[in-house]
Amino acid sequence: ANIAVNTAGTYDVSTSNSCGSGSASVMVTEEVTPSISTISCTNTNDQLVFTVSASDNDNIGITFTFHEGDPANPALTDGGDYSLAIGMTLATLTVSNVHTNHQGVNFYAKATNSCGTSLSVACLALPIELEYFTGRYTGEAVVLDWATATETDNDYFSIERSTDGLNFKEIERIEGAGTSYFTLKYSYTDEEAPLYKQVGTLYYRLKQTDYNGSFSYSDVLAVQLGDAQAFEIDRITLSASQELQFSLQSARAAEAQISLYRMDGSRLLTQPIALRKGVQSYTVALSAELASGLYLLRVESGAQTAVKKFSLSR
């Protein structure tokens, strides 16, 4: 028999006939349209990486699709400028040749289940071409400098600061130039930086926002405070045996800890490592199940922290 109920919950169902009776508890869940959220939207090295996640609390299955220009356009497929990495609750679109073929274009993601479809906010193929983004500590402040070669509908830059390279807070907004086809230079002085001198390193990034609200991030910039020696990650690569290889500069030999994070801040692994003085190479074994996408590698040793974002393609 089929019984209709209007409210989710646990029900006791009993049946009986001339031979006896029986009962059982049945849990009824309410299926809902998946909720989609943007994990990251980044533009680096002529490449856009758009990662979204969606909830599937009832395990009824979610289908992800990505769309260029308009959510009503046909779903993108793997190949050419597009690379798709689709998981159960996480999906990433990587677009190549952005400056040539996709400049100023919005990308959207959809999450669909049997109850309906949710649409993400737009991820914009960066309407600016960033020439450089640098920072230096003067002893009294951190001075940030950057320049754009071109800008299209650029509303403003948000300057974001972090003490750990993972959790960022907006500290200032700088008005953009709208549309420009010649080099423009920008600068900002963070006079609060000396308050964080005991941290050793501050991290900065630019969030560029378009007139329609679409946004994207620059790479993360690490600025050493005081007289701290260089402590930074360089040259992250993936070996043929699927191991993560990177170089790190350290002023001394020391014990350290390596951590790998998704862009949403969730930690995937942590392991100890013995640092050697100078620029040395290190290797981290990765899980074969680790999907393509953007990740953060973090190395901590005492008060020193180095963080670097990298893209994993499999």
C-alpha positions, 0 to 999 in steps of 0.5 A: 500500500502507498501512504502519503504524508505531508511532513518529514519525520519518523513514522511507525507503520503497523499492519495486521490480518487474521493471522497476526500483525507487524510494525516497523519504523520508517524515516521520511525525508524531504527532498529539496533542490540542491544549494549551490555555492562558489568555492573559488573563481580565479584568473591566473596565467591566462586560465580561469578556474571555477569551483563550486559545491552543492549540498546533497543531504538526502543522497539523491544525486546531483548533476553539475553543468557549466555554461558560458555567457548565459545560463541558458546556453548549452552545457560545456563539455570536456575538450578544447579550452575546457576541462571539467572535473565533476565529483559528487558534491564538488565540481571544477571548470578550468578554461584556457586561453582566456585572454584570446577567446574568453575575455570578459565572459561570465561562466555559470554552474548549475546543480540539478537533482530530481527536485530542481536546479540551482544556479551559481553566481557568475564567475567572470573571465577576468576583465583586467590583465594584471601586469604585476602585484608586489609588496614590501615591508618598510618597517612602518607599513606594508606597501602594495603595488600593482598595475593593469595592462587593460581593464574592462568594466572594472568597478573596484579592487578589494585589498584582502589581508590574512595572517595564515594565508587561508582566511582573508579579510577586506581592509580597503577598496580602491576604485577601478578605472572602468574600461582602459586600454593602457597601463594603470598603476595602483598602490596601497599602504597598510599602516596596520601591518606592524601590529602583526609583526609577531606573526612574521608574515602577512598575506595579501590578495586582490579581489577585482569586482566588475560592475555587475558584481562578478569577481575574481582573485589574484594570486596570494602575495606573502610579505615578510615583516621585520628582519625575517629571513625568506621562507617561501615555496617555489616551483610546485609540480606533479611528478609522473608517479603522481607525487607533489614536488616543490622547492622551499627556501629556509634560512635554517634547518628545522622541523616543520609541518606540511598541510594540503587544503582545498580552496574552501579551507578543508584540510586534506593531509598533514605530515611532518617534514625536516627542513634543510637550510637553503633552497631544497626540494621536497616530495609529498605523496598524494591520494590517487582519489584527489580530484583536479582543481585548485589547492593550497600547500602550507608549510609551518615552522615555528613562527614562519609560514609559507603558503602557495596556491597550485592547480592540480590536473589529472 
